[in-house]
């Protein structure tokens, strides 16, 4: 859309364009998207195949012991009560105990991997931002030579 006005408005002395509104909408949807994804992950974990109590007890499984463990873990509570507890604990950094590695906190298992993930994230961000600046300056140079830019790059 060359030459489009860009939906500009004056807001607190700043020029707000459709591009900046799109960026704001992206930030606003991030927590909503995280809640939706966490809901479906919890739903599949709850109603998926397998029983976490059977996994945790292993060969020591008895119906009485299983019921006590279900009560202690809160697995007999309503689905939405369990989900609220799950989200509340995740926000506080408590990701629970591992079923594979008995009685080890999940956060201690994935903690060392977080540094590697952060390094990859930073490297990817540097590449993406560098590429964005390159193309922005390239397009701006083309505009100075008479080329038209997409409307959201217009000044």
N, C-alpha and C positions, 0 to 999 in steps of 0.2 A: 504494500500500500504506500507507494511513494507519495510524498506530499500530504499525507493525512495529518490532522492536527495533533494526534497523540493523546487525546483525552486529558489535556492539561487543566489543572485546577490550582488555585492558590490556597495553600493550607499552611498556616503558621509561617508564612514567608518562604516556603519551599515549593518548588515546582514538582508536582506529583504527576507522573506519566503512567500510562498503562503498564509499562515495564516494571516500574517500582511497585505498582499495585499487585502485579502478578507475583513479584518476589514476596510481598507481604502475605498474600494468600497462601503461598507455599509454606511460609513459616507458621501460619495459623493452622494449617492442616496437618502438620507434623505430629502433634500430640494426639489428634483425632485418629490419624492413621495408626499410630502406635497402639492405641487402645483397641482398635478394630483387629489388628493383627494379634495382639495378646489375647483377645477374646477367643479368636478361632484356634490359636495354639492351645489355650486352656481347654476349650471344648473338645478338641481332638484328643488331648491328653487324658481328659476325664472319661469320655465315652469311647475311646479307641480300644483296640484289643489289648488284653492283658490286665492284670490287677497289680497295682503297686504293693499291696500288702503281701500278696503271694511272692512277689519278687524279693521283697525285703526279708520275709521269713524263710524263704527257701525250703530246705528239708525239714525245718522245725514247724511247719505249718500245721496248726490245729484250728478248728472253728472258733474255739473260745479265745485263743491267743490272737487270732485274726480280728475278732470283734473288739477286743481291748485295744489293739493297735489302731484300728479304724477310728475308734472313739478318741484316742489320744492324738491322732493326726488330724482330726476334724473332718474325716471323709464321710461321716454320716450327716453332716450339715447340708443345708440346701445348696444347690449349685451356685446361686448368686452370692451367697454368704462366702462360699469357698473362693469364688472369683475375686470378691472384694478383698479378702484376706491375702490372696495371691498378688494382686496389684499393689496393695499397701506394703507388703513385705518387699516386693521387687523394687519399689520406689525407695525404700530404706536401704537397699543393698543386700537384703537377705534373700538369696535365691534357693534356700533350702539345703537339704542333704542329698548327696548322690545315692542313687540306687545301685550303681555299679561298684563304686568304691565306698563300702559301708562306713557310715558315720563321718564322712568327710564333707565339709561345706563345699558347695558348688563354686562359690566365689574364690576359694583357695585353689580350686582346680583350674579355673579359667583365668585367674588373675595374672599369671605369668604370660599367658597368650595375649593379654590386652595390650602389653607394650608393643608387641610385634604388629598387632592390628592398628595401633595408633601411628606407628612409623609408616605403615602402608598408606594409611589415610592421609597423613601429612604429605608424603611423596606424591600421591595422586592429586591432592589439592594444589600442590605447587605446579604440577604439570598442567592441570586444568586452568588455573589462573593465568599461568604464563601463556598458554595457548589463547585464552580469551583476550588478553592484552595484545597479543600479536595480531589477532584478527581485527580487534577494534581499531588499532592504529593503522592496519592495512586498509580497512574500509574507510577510515577517516581520511587517509591520504588519497584514496580514490575519489572521495567526495570533493576534496579541494581541487581535484582535476576536472570537476564537472559531473562526476557520477552521482547517482541518487542512492541514498541509503534506505534500508527499511525504516519505517516511520518511528520505531521505538529507539533508533540510534540518533534521531534528529536532535539538535540542540535547541 
